[in-house]
Amino acid sequence: MELFDSHIHFDYSPLAEHAGELIHECKKQHIQHWLVPGTTFERFPTITAFVRQHPEMYLALGLHPYYLKEHQPSHLAALPAWVEREKPIAIGEIGLDYYLEDLDRDEQQRLFEAQLNIATEFQLPAVVHVRRAHDPVIQTLRKLKFKQGGIVHAYAGSLEQARQLIDLGFCLGFGGAMTYDGSRRIRQAAAELPLETIVLETDAPDMKPADWPGEHNLPTSLAKGFATLCELRKETPEQIAAQTTANAKRVFRLESCQ
């Protein structure tokens, strides 16, 4: 059995300082692979150096909408050169965040579209952040005729929006939020969507699962998300582990990865 964490900020404190120990603990729980997405241009040197040290990890590069006020035109202009040099397996974390009202939506839209175009240029999937903006994200993907697919991480939309994203070539990420009994819509989606469209994630050090001790989420919490998904679905744990891992490898074009 092997599990793939499709979204984790392993390069952030306090995870990075204890990476060796955390990887060791994860492997005891069959967690074997990690996708580490970028957030800001200033962190590109840190994240690329960090992922390079860990062969079990895979790199994505992008400018996160949450940090919109930090991004400069020069950062976006430099992204293709970083992609060319560092060879990430995806563009991300990119997207639209309508939850935070002080983030200019027009600027977010321009940044999102520009990075989707970079993903198209390099034929890379996108790792997409969406909060209260599922319809605008779907509309943007359609407008740009985006064909590279990817993952919508921390999925919290409706079943109908999920089906539209799946039709556009995306898998949907489920993690800590799924472990809360009150997250009815998220749990329904995790239970009812085709298993071939689901990937697991932690978003550590953020997005702590239910009843998680300590201040920060940890990579080992993927086991709790996996256990919750097994409770919600009819397939066996072995089937769920195999399929969600295969889904992540397929999206990221890592089918030959062992």
Order of alpha helices (4+ residues) and beta strands (2+ residues): beta-alpha-beta-alpha-beta-alpha-beta-alpha-beta-alpha-beta-alpha-beta-alpha-beta-alpha-alpha
